[in-house]
Amino acid sequence: MKTFAIPLTTLLLASCAEPYPVGGPVQMAHGSEGTLLVANRRGASLSRIDIANGEETHRVETCENPHELTVSPDEAFVLVACYSGREVQFYRTETLASAGAIGLGANARVHSAIWHPGGVIVAGAEGRGSLYRIDAEMVNGFVHHYYTFEEIDAPTGTESSPGPHMVTVSPDATQAWGTIIPTGELVRYDIVGLEVLNRRTLGGQVEALALSPDGETLWVGSNADAKIYRLDAETLETEAEIAVGDVPIRIASHPSGDYVVTSNFGGGDISVVDTASNEVVRAITVSGSRDAVQVTLVFNKNGTRLYAAETANDRIAEIDFASGAVLRHFRTGPGGDGLAVID
């Protein structure tokens, strides 16, 4: 465990930088509203889309290879995980103006981060074999000049062992979980005591990860085995194994907790699992093709809409969850992947 308290000095990005030009076809809403934020990993940029009219209103440059996004509790800021670097970057959700950055350890390679409603940020340092807990304060629209971050090491026997690719955090912000793709492991962390609590090898290139709204159940996807595991969040014991579509690279939990959905990279579709019966109750075809490189899934807050990133097609599909109908597509920058929806 390493603890740091350092000043923010040279990591602010120019908030007055000119945004990318935006464009593409605009499709009007089907009763949808809110704002969609998209990390464009090939384009090294961040997009802001007005869901009501389908318009991409802003696009700004980010770090190279941005992946997952997470939004502050007040929805005023969005954090971008820099997968090819060593920092996390902050932007204002209204304008995408830069709000600073936090540099982490060398070769951090943060793929996934969660900004908990309580304020703590948890980020997986895949390149360092560890997990970060970050305590940062936003003051006058920027990351405060002083912040702390603490690193939880999770050695697996070799210095080159990777850290978590996807992470999630308990409702009370005391625990976190992460998936280690090459080793097929799930790790449970104490983010208050800053230690690893337990870990379990599941195999099959586990990647996708979601926590039930009550914090009691973990859902973990196996890319190689085309199935998801239902696990007890504390003991990591298996409660069910469910066959889903090919390469279930992401899992999203419906706000009600009644369903989880898998983004099936291998088939360009979505499997809908009833959490009461642990059965697939329907499939939703999005592109229907592996070539779309369908990755991230996210629900809106009331669970009526589901958004799926078709990363190879530079677009996001909007899906009516009740019917499974694909309502329209939003154009993004190159390689739109990480998603967040705010009001």
Secondary structure by P-SEA (a helix, b strand, c coil): cbbbbbbbccccccccccccccccbbbbbcccbbbbbbbbccccbbbbbccccccccccccccccccbbbbcccccbbbbbbccccbbbbbccccccccccccccccccccccccccccbbbbbcccccbbbbbbbbbccccccccbbbbbbbbccccccccccccccccccccbbbbbbcccbbbbbbccccccccccccccccccbbbbcccccbbbbbbcccccccccccccccccccccccccccbbbbcccccccccccccccbbbbbccccccccccccccccccccccbbbbcccccbbbbbcccccbbbbbcccccccccccccccccccccccc
